[in-house]
Amino acid sequence: MNAPKLIERDVPPRTAWALEQAGIAPLLARLLASRGVREAAELDESLTQLLPPTELKGLADAGRLLADAIQQGQRLVIVADYDCDGATACAVMLRGLRLLGAQPGQLGYVVPDRAVHGYGLTPAIVDLALEQRPALLVTVDNGIASLAGVAHARAVGLKVLVTDHHLPALIDDAIVVPEADAIVNPNQPGCAFASKSLAGVGVAFYVLLGLRAELRARAALPSPEPRLDGLLDLVALGTVADVVKLDANNRRLVAQGLRRMRAGRAQPGVMALFSASKRDASKAQGFDLGFALGPRINAAGRLADMTLGIECLTTDDPERALELATQLDAINRERREIESGMREMAEARLESLIEALSGTLPPAVALFDADFHEGVVGIVASRIKDRVHRPTFVFARGTDGKLKGSGRSIPGFHLRDALDLVSKREPDLLAKFGGHAMAAGATLAGSDLGDISRFALALARVAEEWLNEQDLTRTLRHDGALPADAATAETARLLDAQVWGQGFEAPVFCDRFEVISQRLVGEKHLKLRLRRAGSLIDAIWFNRIDMLPERATLAYRLSLDEWQGQQRVQYIIEACA
């Protein structure tokens, strides 16, 4: 893998100065200014600063639908999704509806089996939900593109509330939404809600705020009036795990959730996931949610049944939660083993492709192997995308014999729109597709390997038209040199206390070092002793086995390494120029 091009972020000096004047530490002020923060008010994490629910199109209709169903004793069935965002959204909705007066016998849920049902509110999922005799179906994290499923549900007499955050379907270049009784989605046409990056779980939380307002207007709220902020640990988990952009509103939601975790006031299932992943909830960070808790929930949808994840997040019994979290941890270990083998196979396929093209790579990549597992194709696509910095699809043959792929993209290449163009140019190639800018899925209409070759060529053609050499050059944006006097445990704790994530990346610094010593640990990690300006620094580069020259320009993150109760500063190396 070629080294990335290192680019230092621009820091607006007046903005950084204004943030300093507002009492923000100089280093943090510089980091925040470079990420688009303009004034200290944007850093107010209080719930009163959340965007008002009234700006969400369809929220009032959703509140009335849900309030009517609760008051009339009707049965509601939540239609979930099989990833962490869908699982947390389902848990938020189930817990929130109970808080707002729904009786346990009124509530149920269904979640598609990835291999059997595919994604979204399909007619088959409607039929599965019908077994629970609902009057109202409520989708979470899906449904905006489920035209046939919504039509089928309404044809059999069900009401449908769609809550989602994905992009609507495009048919003949026109945006089409399902004919549901109500739709809440910040990305639907005509919605003025400022945060288009709200995750599915965030939409579910806002829908509950709308329901509470409707019940309050009807003087029908339980007494004392229910607080919904107790659900924010779940909102934070789903938001970070779904890798949506952490705009100011999402950062507030995540910050509130992290506070609850650190205070030990999270749901039993969330606390159990911290325990199963050997993480300390009292020091919870976004990194824990994205790389420890989220993957354990996602593993259930990839390899087993997401019911396990939803039950873990909805049980109030700490012992049961720990039992389920332990099962999820075991499934995640299996997932890692499968992913490791698939990644090796995918890299071998990639090398064969490069060799066949005389050492060059097309601007987009599609890979397939008969032994690939369809539950892990998205993860492997992400890994290959990171390696080659190309839009990447990985396909597997499903249990139904169909070729199903998951794709990941790079900045400047809207993957869902690219699939739409492929479908127009090759009308018989795709059976279905969907997703958003950076991640998407597709099922091929045919089942022959030649169809994958057609897809690869069609996707590469779009990439050739949309991407230039600069787009295809892997870059790493950094924050310049870390001041020598800032390489302290206090600075590390200050940075760890912030909410970082997609679109609001954690700080990466860059400087020139003398490499004093280096050795491999654990057979695949490079342990380093560095010197800069007379100071010695410990560092580690995970998954790196190639030795460094005596002097090197390194990009790194500041971290606290804890061993036997002692904390010391360590640099985590990200790249070498």
Stockholm file with secondary structure:
# STOCKHOLM 1.0

chainA/1-577         MNAPKLIERDVPPRTAWALEQAGIAPLLARLLASRGVREAAELDESLTQLLPPTELKGLADAGRLLADAIQQGQRLVIVADYDCDGATACAVMLRGLRLLGAQPGQLGYVVPDRAVHGYGLTPAIVDLALEQRPALLVTVDNGIASLAGVAHARAVGLKVLVTDHHLPALIDDAIVVPEADAIVNPNQPGCAFASKSLAGVGVAFYVLLGLRAELRARAALPSPEPRLDGLLDLVALGTVADVVKLDANNRRLVAQGLRRMRAGRAQPGVMALFSASKRDASKAQGFDLGFALGPRINAAGRLADMTLGIECLTTDDPERALELATQLDAINRERREIESGMREMAEARLESLIEALSGTLPPAVALFDADFHEGVVGIVASRIKDRVHRPTFVFARGTDGKLKGSGRSIPGFHLRDALDLVSKREPDLLAKFGGHAMAAGATLAGSDLGDISRFALALARVAEEWLNEQDLTRTLRHDGALPADAATAETARLLDAQVWGQGFEAPVFCDRFEVISQRLVGEKHLKLRLRRAGSLIDAIWFNRIDMLPERATLAYRLSLDEWQGQQRVQYIIEACA
#=GR chainA/1-577 SS CCCCEEEECCCCHHHHHHHHHTTCCHHHHHHHHHTTCCSGGGGCCCGGGSCCGGGSTTHHHHHHHHHHHHHTTCCEEEECCSSHHHHHHHHHHHHHHHHTTCCGGGEEEECCCTTTTCSSSCHHHHHHHHTTCCSEEEEESCCTTCHHHHHHHHHTTCEEEEECCSCCEEETTEEECCCCSEEECTTSTTCCCSCTTCCHHHHHHHHHHHHHHHHHHTTCCCSSCCCCGGGHHHHHHHHHHTTCCCCHHHHHHHHHHHHHHHTTCSCHHHHHHHHHTTCCGGGCCHHHIIIIIHHHHHHHHHHSCTHHHHHHHHCCCHHHHHHHHHHHHHHHHHHHHHHHHHHHHHHHHHHHHHHHTTTCCCSSEEEECTTCCGGGHHHHHHHHHHHHCSCEEEEEECTTSCEEEEEECCTTCCHHHHHHHHHHHSTTTEEEEEECSSEEEEEESCCSHHHHHHHHHHHHHHHHHHCCTTTTSCEEEECCCCCGGGCSHHHHHHHHTSCCBTTBCCCCEEEEEEEEEEEEETTTEEEEEEEETTEEEEEEETTCCSCCCSEEEEEEEEEEEEETTEEEEEEEEEEEC
#=GC SS_cons         CCCCEEEECCCCHHHHHHHHHTTCCHHHHHHHHHTTCCSGGGGCCCGGGSCCGGGSTTHHHHHHHHHHHHHTTCCEEEECCSSHHHHHHHHHHHHHHHHTTCCGGGEEEECCCTTTTCSSSCHHHHHHHHTTCCSEEEEESCCTTCHHHHHHHHHTTCEEEEECCSCCEEETTEEECCCCSEEECTTSTTCCCSCTTCCHHHHHHHHHHHHHHHHHHTTCCCSSCCCCGGGHHHHHHHHHHTTCCCCHHHHHHHHHHHHHHHTTCSCHHHHHHHHHTTCCGGGCCHHHIIIIIHHHHHHHHHHSCTHHHHHHHHCCCHHHHHHHHHHHHHHHHHHHHHHHHHHHHHHHHHHHHHHHTTTCCCSSEEEECTTCCGGGHHHHHHHHHHHHCSCEEEEEECTTSCEEEEEECCTTCCHHHHHHHHHHHSTTTEEEEEECSSEEEEEESCCSHHHHHHHHHHHHHHHHHHCCTTTTSCEEEECCCCCGGGCSHHHHHHHHTSCCBTTBCCCCEEEEEEEEEEEEETTTEEEEEEEETTEEEEEEETTCCSCCCSEEEEEEEEEEEEETTEEEEEEEEEEEC
//
